[in-house]
């Protein structure tokens, strides 16, 4: 096995890990949005924290592996810096929007006098859905760039279209009033 094939393996494996973690994040967000008691908010908020290391290692594998592969192949295509920038933006949005709100939920849950009414607006925040949709669309766009390797303008158009589609789809789920109980049954708990 050559160094190139090993790095390519790590790069692809890291991309798969990101998509798996992202799927778990989607389930966590569904659980948060459908929670009806303070106890039902506890598990998803603590589960979300465990995704951080997975995302960190996976994105490091994607970024460093991608840079090495592009340099090894002497690729100078426009899609490469576009995909790199999109990955950095994706990380920033996830950390700033989703990460901060989930940290806030954990902080409020740690307070003894917390009520469900105080946390429900944060857990059902539109910004959590928009962040998820934005990042989902951008992930799909980045995969398209990696496979199609388009020029600059088609790269930008592809990322824009997939990102907007991701946001619109996430907002559609909000309007449809999807509940996680249809996907993941919740245990009965006392109302707070």
C-alpha positions in Angstrom: 0.0 0.0 0.0 1.4 3.4 -1.0 1.1 6.5 1.1 -1.2 8.0 -1.5 -3.6 5.0 -1.3 -3.5 5.1 2.5 -4.3 8.9 2.6 -7.1 8.3 0.0 -8.6 5.6 2.3 -8.4 7.9 5.3 -10.0 10.7 3.3 -12.9 8.6 2.1 -13.3 7.0 5.6 -13.4 10.4 7.2 -16.1 11.5 4.7 -18.2 8.5 5.6 -17.7 9.2 9.3 -19.0 12.8 8.8 -22.1 11.5 7.1 -22.8 9.0 9.9 -22.3 11.6 12.6 -24.5 14.0 10.6 -27.3 11.4 10.5 -27.0 11.0 14.3 -27.2 14.7 14.6 -30.4 14.7 12.6 -32.0 12.1 14.9 -30.8 14.2 18.0 -32.5 17.3 16.5 -35.7 15.4 15.9 -35.7 14.1 19.5 -35.1 17.7 20.8 -37.9 19.1 18.8 -40.4 16.5 19.9 -39.5 16.5 23.6 -42.3 17.2 25.9 -40.5 17.1 29.3 -37.2 18.3 30.7 -36.1 14.6 31.0 -36.6 14.1 27.3 -34.2 17.0 26.6 -31.4 15.5 28.6 -30.4 12.6 26.5 -30.2 14.3 23.1 -28.3 17.2 24.5 -25.7 14.9 26.1 -25.6 12.7 23.0 -24.8 15.7 20.8 -21.7 16.5 22.9 -20.3 13.1 22.0 -20.5 14.0 18.3 -17.8 16.7 18.7 -14.8 14.4 18.7 -16.2 12.4 15.8 -16.7 15.5 13.7 -13.2 16.8 14.7 -11.3 13.7 13.7 -13.4 13.2 10.6 -13.0 16.8 9.3 -9.3 16.7 10.0 -9.0 13.5 7.9 -11.0 15.2 5.1 -9.1 18.5 5.2 -5.5 17.2 5.5 -6.2 14.2 3.3 -7.8 16.4 0.7 -4.9 18.8 0.7 -2.3 16.0 0.4 -4.2 14.3 -2.4 -4.6 17.5 -4.4 -0.9 18.4 -3.9 0.1 14.8 -4.9 -1.9 14.9 -8.1 -0.9 18.5 -8.8 -4.5 19.4 -9.2 -5.1 23.1 -9.8 -8.9 22.8 -10.5 -11.1 25.6 -9.3 -13.4 23.2 -7.4 -10.6 22.4 -4.9 -10.4 25.8 -3.1 -14.2 26.1 -3.4 -14.7 22.7 -1.6 -12.0 23.6 1.0 -13.7 27.0 1.7 -17.1 25.3 1.9 -15.8 22.8 4.4 -14.4 25.6 6.6 -17.8 27.5 6.3 -19.6 24.3 7.2 -17.5 23.8 10.3 -18.0 27.4 11.3 -21.7 27.3 11.0 -22.0 24.1 12.9 -19.8 25.4 15.7 -21.3 28.8 16.0 -25.0 28.2 15.4 -25.6 24.6 16.4 -22.8 24.2 18.9 -23.7 27.3 20.9 -27.4 26.5 21.1 -26.7 22.9 22.2 -24.2 24.2 24.9 -26.9 26.7 26.1 -29.4 23.8 26.4 -26.8 21.8 28.5 -26.1 24.8 30.7 -29.8 25.5 31.3 -30.4 21.8 32.0 -27.7 21.9 34.7 -29.5 24.5 36.6 -31.7 23.2 39.4 -34.7 25.4 38.8 -34.9 24.8 35.1 -38.4 24.4 33.5 -39.3 22.8 30.2 -41.0 26.1 29.2 -37.6 27.9 29.5 -35.8 25.3 27.2 -38.5 24.4 24.7 -37.9 27.5 22.5 -34.2 26.8 22.3 -34.7 23.1 21.5 -37.3 23.9 18.8 -35.3 26.8 17.5 -35.6 27.5 13.8 -31.9 28.3 13.7 -31.0 24.7 14.6 -33.0 23.5 11.6 -31.6 26.1 9.2 -28.1 25.2 10.4 -28.7 21.5 9.8 -30.2 22.1 6.4 -27.5 24.5 5.4 -24.8 22.0 6.3 -26.6 19.0 4.8 -26.9 20.9 1.5 -23.3 22.0 1.6 -22.1 18.4 2.3 -24.0 17.2 -0.7 -22.5 20.0 -2.7 -19.0 19.2 -1.6 -19.4 15.5 -2.6 -20.7 16.7 -6.0 -17.6 18.9 -6.4 -15.3 16.0 -5.5 -16.9 13.7 -8.0 -17.7 16.0 -10.9 -14.7 18.3 -10.5 -16.3 21.2 -12.3 -14.9 24.6 -13.2 -15.3 27.6 -10.8 -18.7 28.9 -11.9 -20.4 25.5 -12.0 -18.8 24.7 -8.6 -20.3 27.9 -7.1 -23.7 27.2 -8.7 -23.7 23.6 -7.4 -22.9 24.6 -3.9 -25.5 27.4 -3.9 -28.2 25.1 -5.3 -27.5 22.3 -2.8 -27.2 24.6 0.1 -30.5 26.4 -0.6 -32.2 23.0 -1.2 -30.9 21.8 2.1 -32.3 24.8 3.9 -35.7 24.7 2.2 -36.0 21.0 3.0 -35.2 21.6 6.6 -37.8 24.3 6.8 -40.3 22.0 5.1 -39.8 19.5 7.9 -40.5 22.3 10.4 -43.7 23.3 8.6 -44.8 19.7 8.3 -44.5 19.4 12.1 -42.5 16.1 12.0 -42.1 14.5 15.4 -39.4 12.1 16.3 -42.0 9.8 17.8 -42.8 8.7 14.3 -39.2 7.6 13.9 -38.0 7.0 17.4 -40.5 6.1 20.2 -39.9 8.0 23.4 -40.2 6.4 26.9 -43.1 7.8 29.0 -42.0 10.4 31.4 -43.7 12.7 33.9 -44.5 16.2 32.6 -42.5 19.1 33.9 
